[in-house]
Amino acid sequence: MIDAWLLERLVCPVSRRPLVYDEAAQELVSDAAGVAYPIRDGVPVLLIEQARVLIATG
């Protein structure tokens, strides 16, 4: 679980847009940038090198 206060303040380092917490995957998702950042041991890893690219469906 990520702290709500922290989540309100975090933004994607690429898009500068808010992140969405995916509890099941333990990731912070940036729809604007199309990536998901991992949360390791309760710490968000907001490095683009560590982000997982999201596959767009449509």
N, C-alpha and C positions, 0 to 999 in steps of 0.2 A: 504494500500500500504506500502510495506517495502522499505526502502532506499536502492538503488542499491549499494552504497559504503559499507553499512553494510552487505548486502547479499554476496558480494564478499569475505568477511572476515570470515563469519560464517562457521563452519564445524560441522558435527554430532559429539557429544561427545562420541559415541560408536565406529563408524567406522573411524572417523577423515577424512571423505570424504566431499566434498562440498554438500550443500543442494540445493534443487530446490523449488522455491516459487510457491505454488498453491494458486493463488489469490481467486478463487471461494470458496475454503474450508478454507481460511485463515490459512494455515499450511505451514511448511517447511518440505519437504519430503526428507528422506534419503533412496534411493533405495538400497544402500549397506547394511544398517542395517534393512531394511524392516519396518520402522516406520515413522510416521508423527508427528511433534512437533507442538503444537498449537501456534497461535499468539493471545495474549489477550491484548486488548487496545493498539495495536501497538507494543507490546513487545514480542519477541520470548521467549517461555518457553522451554528451552533446557534441560529439566529434563526427564530422561528415564521413571520415574514413571508417568509422565504426557503425554507421547507419546502414540499415537494410533498405534496398530500393523496393518500393511497392509496385506491384504489377497492376496497371490500369486495365479495368474491364469495361467493355462498353459495347 
